[in-house]
């Protein structure tokens, strides 16, 4: 299936590639398959380690299971219905604003010979499926240590259909999709993935309540080393996340790889310096958090900005995330276990809005630039603002509905007091992940 979003990226690459439309290109195909593998690595390895290292030892295996379970189930849901809702076409023009149709359920109507531009549509489906899977997995970090695994699995399935797929359609779904038609820019998922997953995490955390002993009992991470390894794997996989969103082995992919590296390094240095100044001790956890903040912040802008834009986005993204993790959470008193909201939502929000001001003008490119109305930055800012508001409202309402349905289906969302006290590893999974 070829949608307008893919057509845009193809257009941006034409001066370099000079490819005929819908002609198979082995280089693009190889790059997209590799990018898919990179993004896959981010969740059941990178994010799982990043989260598991930050939790208490008695919940480490459960944390890993929440992330890995979310990935595998979300991908199944994506194939069954998510892709069709996100990238299918609705017969109703009104409905097309918010979601596609159901004509591609179980990939019906799509052949292995079909192309999305210069590579197989099946590869595009797999690539986008890894995005769907990591988005809901991000939200798990907010409810670690107190949500039933059964409830979480129901949340994953329902949320992928009711929240993630429609938002993906609105932003990336092509002609007729609400935010796409408005001109919203989201290169690789600042709104679709990070704002979406981070806000869903906060909503779930508030609805399920705080962990027992929160703010009175020490809840220190059991292994910062695992978290740092997870951050490194996430950074590695992010080259597929952002570079792959150019949909080909082209100059835009090269730009995205460089801007991703710059913003990430700048974000990590910024968090380290802030800790050094405020606490007099630069922590490894802080450096790892700065890496993720920089990655998240640059995601919506990676293929649209230059070097200076990448530096500013990465630096400010880290500052915003630090404020969310250290200050905002204390101000409002919510228990976002592993700071999915503080890092993913806030840095993603900053990146989405900053794209309007740092995206390159038409005259700076060899092709038509991405800015709405040829450099109208304030006009683009209001489009970006509209996109974050629409995504935020849809995520908020949809996640509340999904939570209460999942809770009702599983006899309550929260584990009992004894299970929470003893830890979820042995109580829920019958396994002991660590001998600590």
PyMOL commands that set and color helices and strands:
alter all, ss='L'
color gray80, all
select helices_A, chain A and resi 4-17+26-54+57-87+93-96+105-107+121-140+149-172+178-182+190-208+224-246+251-279+284-299+307-332+340-358+362-364+377-409+417-422+424-429
alter helices_A, ss='H'
color red, helices_A
select strands_A, chain A and resi 115-116+119-120
alter strands_A, ss='S'
color yellow, strands_A
deselect
rebuild
show_as cartoon
